[in-house]
Amino acid sequence: MKNVDYDALSMWAESEDAVVALEETLAAGSTTRGASAGEVAARVFASAGRPRLSRDNGKGVSPRRQVRLPDELNARLDAYAKAQGLSPSEVMREALQKYLPASAA
């Protein structure tokens, strides 16, 4: 049986690389057993995954923000997230909730 690094897969799935890979698959329009691979990928992508992060648990994607971090801060984020049993995204969401005043909305 092949060893799978689920932590690495999880980090990739939350990265921009996963979105780019899906977009490239959709743009390629290759076929799989008579069905468009792009259509199959779109259906899987739309029906699978986590629920929206917003309170209205409707369908659709949650807004995404990207941030570039210095190496040292990135390493601290990864170490903290691992120690807390959280993903880096969860740590950043929690930090923003604490940092931004509720009146800023």
KEROKE-152543 format. One record per residue (C-alpha): residue number from 0; z, x, y. Coordinates in Angstrom, 2 decimals, m for minus. Example, Ala and Ser with C-alpha at 12.3 -4.5 7.8 and 13.67 -1.06 7.14 Angstrom:
<recs>
0 / 7.80 / 12.30 / m4.50
1 / 7.14 / 13.67 / m1.06
</recs>
This chain:
<recs>
0 / 0.00 / 0.00 / 0.00
1 / m0.92 / 1.28 / 3.45
2 / 1.89 / 1.91 / 5.95
3 / 1.39 / m0.09 / 9.13
4 / 2.92 / 0.96 / 12.44
5 / 3.79 / m2.49 / 13.76
6 / 5.33 / m1.09 / 16.94
7 / 2.05 / 0.65 / 17.79
8 / 0.08 / m2.51 / 16.96
9 / 2.40 / m4.57 / 19.15
10 / 2.02 / m2.18 / 22.07
11 / m1.78 / m2.22 / 21.66
12 / m1.83 / m6.03 / 21.51
13 / 0.02 / m6.19 / 24.85
14 / m2.25 / m3.60 / 26.46
15 / m5.41 / m3.94 / 28.49
16 / m7.27 / m2.32 / 25.56
17 / m6.80 / m5.47 / 23.48
18 / m8.26 / m7.65 / 26.22
19 / m11.20 / m5.28 / 26.68
20 / m11.84 / m5.24 / 22.92
21 / m11.93 / m9.05 / 22.81
22 / m14.22 / m9.23 / 25.84
23 / m16.58 / m6.67 / 24.30
24 / m16.60 / m8.63 / 21.04
25 / m17.42 / m11.84 / 22.90
26 / m20.15 / m10.11 / 24.91
27 / m21.72 / m8.52 / 21.82
28 / m22.38 / m11.90 / 20.23
29 / m22.68 / m10.45 / 16.73
30 / m22.67 / m12.92 / 13.83
31 / m20.32 / m13.34 / 10.89
32 / m21.43 / m15.49 / 7.93
33 / m23.66 / m17.58 / 10.11
34 / m21.17 / m18.18 / 12.91
35 / m21.07 / m16.24 / 16.12
36 / m18.32 / m13.63 / 15.93
37 / m17.72 / m14.21 / 19.61
38 / m17.10 / m17.91 / 19.02
39 / m14.80 / m17.14 / 16.11
40 / m12.87 / m14.61 / 18.19
41 / m12.58 / m17.07 / 21.07
42 / m11.21 / m19.79 / 18.79
43 / m8.71 / m17.42 / 17.20
44 / m7.70 / m16.03 / 20.58
45 / m7.24 / m19.54 / 22.02
46 / m5.20 / m20.89 / 19.10
47 / m3.13 / m17.86 / 18.16
48 / m0.55 / m15.84 / 19.96
49 / 2.49 / m16.58 / 21.96
50 / 3.15 / m19.64 / 24.11
51 / 2.75 / m19.43 / 27.87
52 / 5.56 / m17.73 / 29.71
53 / 5.66 / m20.45 / 32.36
54 / 7.99 / m23.39 / 31.99
55 / 5.09 / m25.77 / 31.46
56 / 4.32 / m24.88 / 27.87
57 / 0.71 / m25.97 / 28.23
58 / m2.26 / m24.11 / 26.92
59 / m3.90 / m21.20 / 28.66
60 / m3.01 / m17.67 / 29.51
61 / m0.01 / m16.55 / 31.50
62 / m0.83 / m14.63 / 34.68
63 / m1.02 / m10.91 / 34.02
64 / m0.05 / m8.07 / 36.34
65 / m0.67 / m4.41 / 35.76
66 / 1.29 / m1.55 / 37.18
67 / 0.79 / 2.19 / 37.00
68 / 3.95 / 4.19 / 36.37
69 / 4.78 / 7.87 / 36.72
70 / 5.23 / 9.52 / 33.30
71 / 9.00 / 9.92 / 33.74
72 / 9.54 / 6.26 / 34.68
73 / 7.30 / 5.11 / 31.84
74 / 9.32 / 7.20 / 29.36
75 / 12.57 / 5.73 / 30.72
76 / 11.16 / 2.21 / 30.39
77 / 10.10 / 2.80 / 26.79
78 / 13.46 / 4.35 / 25.87
79 / 15.41 / 1.51 / 27.49
80 / 13.25 / m1.17 / 25.88
81 / 13.64 / 0.39 / 22.45
82 / 17.41 / 0.75 / 22.86
83 / 17.70 / m2.91 / 23.91
84 / 15.35 / m4.19 / 21.20
85 / 12.92 / m5.53 / 23.79
86 / 9.28 / m4.94 / 24.65
87 / 8.52 / m3.07 / 27.87
88 / 6.98 / m6.32 / 29.17
89 / 10.24 / m8.19 / 28.58
90 / 12.21 / m5.49 / 30.41
91 / 9.85 / m5.67 / 33.39
92 / 10.00 / m9.48 / 33.50
93 / 13.81 / m9.41 / 33.42
94 / 13.91 / m6.71 / 36.12
95 / 11.65 / m8.74 / 38.40
96 / 13.76 / m11.88 / 37.84
97 / 16.85 / m9.94 / 38.96
98 / 15.14 / m8.05 / 41.81
99 / 13.19 / m10.83 / 43.52
100 / 15.22 / m13.47 / 45.36
101 / 14.61 / m17.06 / 44.26
102 / 13.68 / m17.92 / 47.85
103 / 10.61 / m15.65 / 47.64
104 / 8.74 / m18.28 / 45.61
</recs>
